[in-house]
Amino acid sequence: FIIIGIITIVMLCIGITLAYFIPNITGEEKEFSYVVGDNDLHVVFTETTELVDENTKMVPGWSITKTFTVENQSEEVYYYNIVIEDLINEIESNTLEYKIESEDGYSMNDFKLVPSSLTEETKELVSHIEIAGLATHSYTVTFRYVDSDDIDQSVDLTKRFGGNLYITPSTQTLAQQLHEKMKEQYPNTVDTERTHFNNVVGENDNSAGSSYDVSGAYSISGKWAEEGNKVYYYSGNVQNNWVSFAGFYWRIIRTNEDGSIRLLYGGPETDKGNSTNQYIGSTRQYNDKNDDTMYVGFKYGTSGTLSSNRTNDTNSSILGLDEDTNITGSSITLNGWYNQNLKKSDEKTDYQWDKYISRTAIYCNDRAHLGTYQVKSIMHYAAVQRLTTKASSTGGVKSDTDFRPSYKCGVDYQGNVISTTASDADKFSGVGNSLDNKTQLANPIGLITADEIVFAGGKSATKSSKAFYYLTADGKNSAVGGNSWWTMSPFDYGGSYVIVFSVRGSDYPGYLDYNAVSTPNSAVRPVISLKSCLKLSDADGTADDPYLVESITDTCAEADN
């Protein structure tokens, strides 16, 4: 390969700045110990802080690894961020990456691009890490400039990279607040990671010796969540996951990897969760055409290949036009409903409701697949590989004892990424990602995924009459009556039309099913995520005493999350 010329490098060091405390630095050249406050929190850097010197040639294949520990010497819980202060990163080839690894703190599954910065800025690499009292987190951070034969890296000649790797203070996120409440509600299950998903949850909670998983709150982490973050979720016949927000009731599905919490629409606030019309429209098509694989897209591109399907130039019918304000009739779009209902002001704070909603939370429209991509032949998508036995011949699960849902977008049933970074095109959010912003949503709203249904207690092709997503607050009726309702998880191309997972109503209670995308008789249940910087009220989370969201601060209102 052609050697890239010398790139100007700024020193990259590690330090710590917490609130008003001034670090005390001790140690020799090879070890720096940063002591904060009253000796409560230490950061120890075990190698020289010098990343490169001014004569270093930064060429493709360059890498460097730094190690440090964060030690909490108090009995109190702390929260911290890992950031780069004074970051300069002018690299244009998208080949400068980092990876954070830890067995006891935050850990990433894959390398990620170093944030771009043309002026000196502070950029967070990871936020809101919780460290328990008397605990220690040990870290390895690797930076690398990838040697790529497919990318012209000559654009990086004379570009600069540098800054200071730091630990900064953080507050408890909304997700962490919810976790504390979950520990009070379900102390026996909340920190348990379920390892099998072959049963529906909640059907036999009261049966002695039942082999079914019991209703409650659970957790999942590692390769089953984005960036390896821990996710907490409700499953089965729970009654204390209600939130009242923006004039509507919602049910908490789970915490998100960005520290926000994900909510499923539960009807007007006046119905207190007992409406059997917990949807915004009952005859909405997912897309109005079904004869091409591109139409499984929440947003989609053109026909021919998976990559062309994923260019995301066109909104799906169910998402609607960005500027849509039509909320009349049963064929309402998500954007139409959002623009009319969540861009109204909160009378108490004079902020629009959408200021409360996370723009960084990911909504996964998982178009990854195993086997050969097909345009007009049978092809199964990744959720089918994980959640059914239908795709066993193309590398999917062999029996229902292997079912394995995932909150990480684009993995197989063993948690392995199927199509590397291509799955980023399926991760929609209010801010988008590096793909020319074509994964950016005009409004941060989505639908539930098939995987989230299984985590919540459901199972493919099986009735689940006690799962919270199916029931009204009193536990007596279907929340959607007899309607089926859409998920945003592609199922397959069945030979003549494309199919998306859906959920059945009272005719087959809670049954995880599928529908052709042009089916006109399916309901729409919006999903949103409340920002990590918000706070929940002190409530028990029941429909009679739902969680309320405290008034937003100016700082939180301006943040993406």
C-alpha positions in Angstrom: 0.0 0.0 0.0 1.0 3.6 -0.4 2.4 5.0 2.9 0.4 7.9 4.2 2.6 10.9 4.9 3.4 12.2 8.4 0.2 13.2 10.2 0.5 15.9 12.8 -0.3 14.3 16.2 -1.3 15.9 19.4 -0.6 14.2 22.7 -3.3 11.8 24.0 -3.2 11.5 27.8 -5.5 10.1 30.4 -6.5 12.1 33.5 -9.5 12.8 35.6 -11.6 15.9 36.4 -14.6 15.4 38.6 -16.9 18.3 39.4 -15.0 20.9 41.5 -12.3 18.4 42.7 -8.7 19.0 41.6 -6.8 15.8 40.9 -3.6 15.1 42.9 -1.1 13.3 40.6 1.4 10.9 42.1 3.7 8.2 40.7 6.5 7.6 38.3 6.7 8.0 34.6 5.1 4.6 34.0 2.3 5.1 36.5 0.0 8.0 37.3 -2.5 7.9 40.1 -5.3 10.5 40.1 -6.9 10.8 43.5 -10.2 12.7 43.6 -11.8 14.4 46.5 -11.5 12.7 49.9 -9.8 9.7 48.4 -13.1 8.3 47.2 -12.4 7.7 43.6 -9.0 6.9 42.0 -8.0 6.6 38.4 -4.7 4.9 37.9 -3.0 5.0 34.5 -0.4 2.2 34.3 1.7 3.4 31.4 3.2 6.6 30.1 0.5 9.0 29.0 2.3 9.9 25.8 0.4 8.4 22.9 2.9 9.4 20.2 5.6 12.0 19.8 5.7 14.7 17.2 8.0 12.6 15.0 5.7 9.5 14.8 4.5 8.5 11.4 0.8 7.6 11.6 0.4 5.1 8.7 -2.2 2.5 8.0 -1.8 -0.3 10.5 -0.8 2.0 13.4 -2.3 1.2 16.8 -1.8 1.9 20.4 -3.3 0.5 23.6 -3.7 2.3 27.0 -4.7 0.7 30.3 -6.2 2.3 33.4 -8.4 1.5 36.4 -11.2 3.3 38.1 -11.3 2.5 41.8 -14.2 3.5 44.1 -12.8 3.6 47.7 -16.1 4.7 49.2 -19.2 2.7 49.9 -21.3 5.0 47.8 -22.3 4.4 44.2 -20.6 6.7 41.6 -21.3 7.4 37.9 -18.7 8.5 35.4 -18.1 9.1 31.7 -15.1 8.2 29.5 -14.5 11.1 27.2 -11.8 12.7 25.0 -11.2 16.3 26.0 -9.8 18.8 23.5 -10.3 16.2 20.7 -9.0 17.1 17.3 -9.8 14.4 14.6 -9.6 15.5 11.0 -9.3 12.0 9.6 -11.6 11.7 6.6 -11.2 8.1 5.6 -13.4 6.7 8.4 -10.6 4.3 9.3 -9.6 5.7 12.7 -11.3 3.5 15.4 -11.3 2.8 19.1 -12.4 0.0 21.3 -13.0 0.0 25.1 -12.7 -3.4 26.9 -13.3 -4.3 30.5 -14.4 -7.4 32.4 -15.9 -5.4 35.3 -16.8 -2.0 33.8 -18.1 -0.9 30.3 -17.0 -3.0 27.4 -17.6 -2.8 23.6 -18.2 -5.7 21.3 -16.7 -4.1 18.2 -14.4 -1.2 17.2 -16.2 2.1 16.5 -15.1 5.3 14.7 -13.5 8.0 16.7 -15.8 11.0 16.7 -14.9 13.7 14.2 -13.9 17.1 15.5 -12.3 20.0 13.5 -12.0 22.2 16.6 -11.0 21.3 20.1 -14.1 19.7 21.6 -15.0 17.3 24.4 -16.6 14.1 23.0 -18.1 11.3 25.2 -17.0 7.8 24.2 -19.4 6.3 26.8 -21.7 7.9 29.4 -23.2 7.1 32.8 -21.1 4.1 33.9 -22.1 2.9 37.3 -19.4 1.8 39.8 -20.5 0.2 43.0 -19.0 1.0 46.4 -15.5 -0.4 46.9 -15.5 -1.7 43.3 -12.7 -1.4 40.7 -13.1 -1.2 36.9 -10.1 -2.1 34.8 -9.9 -0.9 31.2 -8.0 -1.4 28.0 -8.5 1.2 25.3 -7.2 0.6 21.8 -6.9 3.2 19.1 -6.1 2.0 15.6 -5.7 3.5 12.1 -7.0 0.6 9.9 -5.0 -0.5 6.8 -7.7 -0.7 4.1 -7.2 -1.7 0.5 -10.7 -0.5 -0.3 -10.5 3.1 0.9 -8.4 5.9 -0.4 -6.5 7.0 2.7 -4.5 9.6 1.0 -7.2 12.1 1.9 -5.8 11.9 5.4 -2.4 13.5 4.5 -1.5 16.3 6.9 -4.7 15.7 9.0 -4.5 15.9 12.8 -5.7 13.7 15.6 -5.2 14.1 19.3 -6.7 15.1 22.7 -6.9 13.9 26.3 -8.7 10.8 27.4 -10.5 11.7 30.6 -12.9 10.5 33.2 -15.7 13.0 34.0 -18.6 12.9 36.5 -22.0 11.8 35.6 -25.4 11.6 37.3 -27.8 8.6 37.5 -29.5 8.0 34.2 -33.2 7.4 33.8 -32.5 3.8 33.0 -30.4 3.5 36.2 -33.3 5.0 38.2 -35.7 2.4 36.7 -33.2 -0.3 37.6 -33.4 0.8 41.2 -37.2 0.6 41.1 -37.0 -2.8 39.5 -34.8 -4.1 42.3 -37.5 -3.1 44.8 -40.2 -4.7 42.7 -38.5 -7.9 41.6 -35.4 -8.5 43.7 -35.3 -12.2 42.8 -35.2 -11.7 39.1 -34.0 -8.3 38.1 -30.3 -9.1 37.9 -30.9 -12.5 36.3 -30.0 -13.1 32.7 -32.5 -15.6 31.1 -30.7 -18.1 29.0 -33.6 -19.8 27.4 -36.7 -18.5 25.7 -38.6 -21.6 24.8 -41.6 -20.7 27.0 -44.0 -17.9 27.2 -43.8 -16.0 30.5 -46.5 -15.5 33.0 -49.0 -18.2 32.1 -48.1 -20.4 35.1 -46.7 -17.9 37.6 -48.7 -19.5 40.4 -48.0 -23.1 39.6 -45.7 -24.8 42.1 -42.7 -26.3 40.3 -43.6 -24.8 37.0 -40.9 -24.9 34.4 -42.1 -21.6 32.9 -40.1 -18.4 33.6 -42.0 -16.2 36.1 -43.1 -12.7 35.4 -40.8 -9.9 36.6 -37.8 -7.8 35.5 -34.7 -9.3 34.0 -31.4 -8.2 32.4 -29.3 -9.0 29.4 -25.9 -7.8 28.3 -22.8 -8.7 26.3 -23.3 -9.6 22.7 -27.1 -9.4 23.0 -27.1 -5.6 23.5 -25.6 -2.7 21.6 -22.1 -1.9 22.7 -22.4 -4.6 25.3 -24.4 -2.4 27.7 -26.7 -4.0 30.2 -30.4 -3.8 29.4 -33.2 -4.3 32.0 -36.6 -5.3 30.8 -40.1 -6.4 32.0 -41.5 -9.8 31.1 -44.8 -11.5 31.5 -47.7 -10.5 33.6 -46.4 -7.4 35.3 -48.6 -4.6 36.4 -46.1 -2.0 37.6 -44.6 -0.7 34.3 -47.0 2.1 33.6 -46.0 5.7 32.7 -48.3 8.7 32.2 -46.7 11.0 29.7 -47.9 13.7 27.2 -51.6 12.9 27.9 -51.2 9.2 27.2 -50.5 6.0 29.1 -47.5 3.9 28.2 -46.0 0.6 29.2 -42.2 0.4 29.9 -40.7 -2.2 27.6 -37.1 -1.9 28.7 -34.1 0.3 29.3 -32.1 1.4 26.3 -28.4 1.2 25.8 -28.1 5.0 25.8 -29.6 5.3 29.3 -33.1 6.1 28.1 -36.2 4.0 28.6 -38.5 2.5 25.9 -42.2 2.9 26.0 -45.1 1.2 24.2 -48.3 3.2 23.6 -51.1 2.4 26.1 -54.0 4.7 25.1 -55.3 8.0 26.3 -54.5 9.0 29.9 -58.2 9.2 30.7 -58.6 5.5 30.1 -55.9 4.6 32.7 -54.7 1.6 30.6 -58.0 -0.1 30.4 -58.8 0.9 26.8 -59.1 -1.9 24.3 -58.0 0.6 21.6 -54.4 1.0 22.6 -53.3 1.9 19.1 -53.4 5.0 16.9 -54.8 3.4 13.8 -56.3 0.0 12.9 -56.0 -0.3 9.1 -52.5 0.9 8.5 -50.3 -0.8 5.9 -46.6 -1.2 6.7 -45.9 -0.5 3.0 -48.4 -0.2 0.2 -46.4 -2.6 -2.0 -45.2 -6.1 -1.1 -43.5 -7.5 -4.2 -39.9 -6.6 -3.5 -37.6 -7.1 -0.5 -37.0 -3.4 -0.2 -40.5 -3.0 1.2 -39.6 -4.6 4.6 -37.7 -1.3 5.2 -38.9 1.2 7.8 -37.1 3.4 5.4 -35.8 1.9 2.2 -33.9 2.5 -1.0 -34.2 0.7 -4.4 -34.5 -2.9 -5.6 -31.8 -5.4 -6.6 -29.4 -5.9 -3.7 -29.5 -5.7 0.1 -27.2 -2.6 0.0 -29.5 -0.8 -2.4 -32.5 -1.7 -0.2 -30.6 -0.1 2.7 -30.0 3.3 1.1 -33.0 4.6 3.1 -34.1 7.3 0.7 -37.9 6.6 1.1 -40.0 6.5 4.3 -42.3 3.5 4.7 -46.0 3.9 4.5 -46.4 3.3 8.2 -43.7 6.0 9.1 -45.2 8.5 6.7 -43.8 11.8 5.3 -41.6 13.8 7.6 -43.9 16.8 7.6 -47.1 14.7 7.8 -49.8 16.2 10.1 -52.7 14.1 9.0 -54.1 12.4 12.1 -57.6 11.7 10.9 -58.9 8.2 10.1 -57.6 4.8 11.0 -54.7 4.9 8.5 -52.7 7.4 10.6 -48.9 7.5 10.1 -46.3 7.6 13.0 -45.0 10.9 11.8 -48.5 12.3 11.5 -49.4 11.3 15.0 -46.1 12.5 16.5 -46.3 15.9 14.8 -49.8 16.5 16.2 -49.4 15.0 19.7 -45.8 15.2 20.8 -44.9 18.6 19.4 -47.4 20.2 21.6 -46.2 22.1 24.7 -46.2 20.8 28.3 -48.2 23.4 30.2 -46.1 23.1 33.3 -42.7 23.6 31.6 -43.7 25.3 28.3 -41.4 22.7 26.5 -42.7 20.7 23.7 -43.2 17.1 24.6 -40.7 15.9 22.0 -37.9 17.7 24.0 -38.4 14.8 26.5 -37.8 12.1 23.9 -34.4 10.6 23.2 -33.0 11.2 19.8 -30.1 8.7 20.2 -32.2 5.6 21.1 -32.0 3.0 18.3 -35.0 1.5 16.6 -33.9 -1.7 14.8 -35.3 -2.7 11.4 -33.2 -5.8 11.1 -32.6 -6.6 7.5 -29.5 -8.8 8.1 -29.8 -12.3 6.7 -27.9 -15.6 6.5 -27.5 -17.4 3.2 -27.7 -15.9 -0.3 -29.6 -12.7 -0.8 -32.7 -13.2 -2.9 -34.7 -10.6 -4.9 -37.7 -12.8 -5.9 -37.1 -16.0 -4.0 -37.6 -17.3 -0.5 -35.2 -15.5 2.0 -35.3 -15.3 5.8 -34.2 -12.3 7.8 -32.2 -12.4 11.0 -35.1 -12.3 13.4 -36.5 -15.4 11.8 -33.1 -17.0 12.3 -33.2 -16.2 16.0 -36.9 -16.6 16.9 -38.3 -19.5 14.8 -37.2 -22.8 13.4 -38.3 -21.9 9.9 -34.8 -20.9 8.8 -33.0 -23.9 10.2 -31.7 -24.9 6.8 -29.9 -21.6 6.4 -28.1 -21.5 9.7 -31.0 -20.6 12.0 -32.1 -22.4 15.3 -32.8 -26.1 15.0 -35.4 -26.3 17.8 -37.3 -23.9 20.0 -34.9 -24.6 22.9 -32.4 -22.6 20.9 -34.5 -19.4 20.5 -32.4 -16.4 21.4 -33.8 -12.8 21.0 -31.4 -9.9 20.9 -31.4 -6.2 21.5 -28.3 -5.9 19.3 -29.3 -5.2 15.7 -28.0 -7.6 13.0 -26.8 -10.7 14.8 -27.6 -14.4 14.4 -28.9 -16.7 17.2 -25.5 -17.1 18.7 -25.0 -13.4 18.9 -22.5 -13.1 16.0 -22.8 -10.0 13.8 -24.1 -11.2 10.4 -23.2 -8.4 8.1 -20.6 -6.3 9.9 -21.1 -2.6 9.7 -23.8 -2.9 7.0 -26.4 -3.5 9.8 -25.8 0.1 10.8 -28.2 1.0 8.0 -30.9 -0.8 10.0 -30.4 1.3 13.2 -32.7 4.2 13.0 -32.7 7.1 15.5 -33.3 10.8 15.7 -29.7 11.6 15.1 -28.8 8.9 12.6 -25.3 7.5 12.2 -22.4 7.9 9.8 -24.3 6.7 6.7 -24.9 10.2 5.3 -27.6 10.6 8.0 -30.0 8.4 6.1 -30.8 6.5 9.2 -31.9 9.7 10.8 -35.6 9.9 11.6 -37.4 13.3 11.4 -39.2 12.2 14.6 -37.6 9.8 17.1 -40.5 7.2 17.0 -40.6 3.6 16.0 -42.4 0.3 16.6 -41.7 -2.7 18.9 -39.4 -5.4 17.5 -40.1 -9.1 17.4 -37.2 -9.7 19.8 -38.7 -7.2 22.3 -41.9 -9.2 22.2 -40.0 -12.4 23.1 -38.1 -10.7 25.8 -41.4 -9.4 27.1 -42.7 -13.0 27.5 -44.0 -13.9 24.0 -43.0 -16.7 21.6 -43.3 -17.2 17.9 -46.5 -19.0 16.8 -47.6 -19.3 20.4 -50.4 -17.7 22.4 -49.2 -15.5 25.3 -52.3 -14.2 27.0 -50.5 -13.0 30.2 -47.8 -10.9 28.6 -48.1 -7.2 29.5 -48.0 -6.1 25.9 -51.2 -8.0 25.3 -53.3 -7.0 28.3 -55.2 -4.0 29.6 -54.3 -2.6 33.0 -57.0 -4.7 34.8 -55.7 -7.9 33.1 -59.1 -8.8 31.6 -58.9 -7.8 28.0 -56.8 -7.5 24.9 -55.2 -4.0 24.7 -55.9 -3.9 21.0 -59.2 -5.8 20.9 -59.2 -8.3 18.0 -56.6 -6.4 15.9 -53.2 -7.6 14.9 -50.5 -4.9 15.2 -47.2 -4.3 13.5 -43.6 -4.8 14.7 -40.7 -3.4 12.7 -38.9 -6.7 12.3 -38.7 -8.2 8.8 -39.7 -11.9 8.5 -39.0 -13.1 5.0 -39.7 -13.0 1.3 -42.2 -15.8 1.0 -41.9 -16.3 -2.8 -44.4 -13.7 -4.0 -44.5 -11.1 -1.2 -42.5 -9.8 1.7 -43.6 -10.3 5.3 -43.0 -8.5 8.6 -43.6 -9.9 12.2 -46.9 -8.8 13.8 -48.7 -9.6 17.0 -52.3 -11.0 17.2 -55.2 -9.6 19.2 -57.9 -11.5 21.1 -58.4 -14.2 18.5 -54.9 -15.6 19.2 -53.9 -13.8 22.4 -50.4 -12.3 22.2 -49.4 -14.7 19.4 -46.2 -13.5 17.6 -47.3 -13.9 14.0 -46.5 -12.3 10.6 -48.3 -10.3 7.9 -47.6 -9.3 4.3 -46.5 -5.6 4.5 -49.4 -4.5 2.4 -52.0 -6.1 4.8 -54.5 -3.2 5.4 -56.0 -4.5 8.7 -53.2 -4.1 11.2 -53.0 -1.6 14.0 -50.2 0.7 14.9 -48.8 1.1 18.5 -46.1 3.8 18.6 -42.9 3.3 20.6 -40.8 6.2 22.0 -37.9 6.5 24.4 -37.7 9.0 27.3 -34.3 10.8 27.6 -31.7 9.5 30.0 -31.4 13.0 31.7 -35.0 12.9 33.0 -36.2 11.8 36.4 -39.2 9.7 37.3 -41.6 10.5 40.1 -41.8 8.4 43.2 -44.7 6.1 42.3 -45.4 2.3 42.3 -45.8 2.1 38.5 -49.3 0.7 38.6 -52.1 2.0 36.3 -53.6 3.7 39.4 -50.2 5.2 40.4 -48.2 5.5 37.2 -44.7 7.0 36.9 -44.7 10.6 36.0 -41.9 12.4 34.3 -40.6 15.4 36.3 -40.3 18.7 34.6 -37.4 18.9 32.3 -34.3 21.2 32.8 -33.0 23.5 30.2 -29.8 21.4 29.8 -31.8 18.2 29.3 -34.2 19.9 26.9 -31.3 20.9 24.6 -29.6 17.5 24.8 -30.2 14.6 22.3 -30.4 12.3 25.3 
